Amino acid sequence: MKSRLIKELRDLCRRYGIKPTGNAGYKTSYILTLMAFPFLALQQIKQDKGLKFPNFNPIQVISFAVEEMNSPTDEQAALIRITLAETARSLSLTA
């Protein structure tokens, strides 16, 4: 990461939706953030901040719902893929 330019590091942070630690004019602010965010995210889950692990009951309900939904046809899968691609494209235009 040390060989990357500040612009590249800034773009990575923007892609993941995280802000640099400290002064945004220094590479170390971006590098520190990019290296630390996975650990911090897992720590936050353990501390019951933000996302939480669901109990068994909700997982079982979701499992039943997925079973009832069945598998998509090729055409339905294609529609899902194009919808996801368009959504990702529109999100990247607004970022």
Secondary structure, 3 states (H helix, E strand, C coil): CCCCCHHHHHHHHHHHCCCCCCCCCCHHHHHHHHHHHHHHHHHHHHCCCCCCCCCHHHHHHHHHHHHHHCCCCHHHHHHHHHHHHHHHHHHHHHC
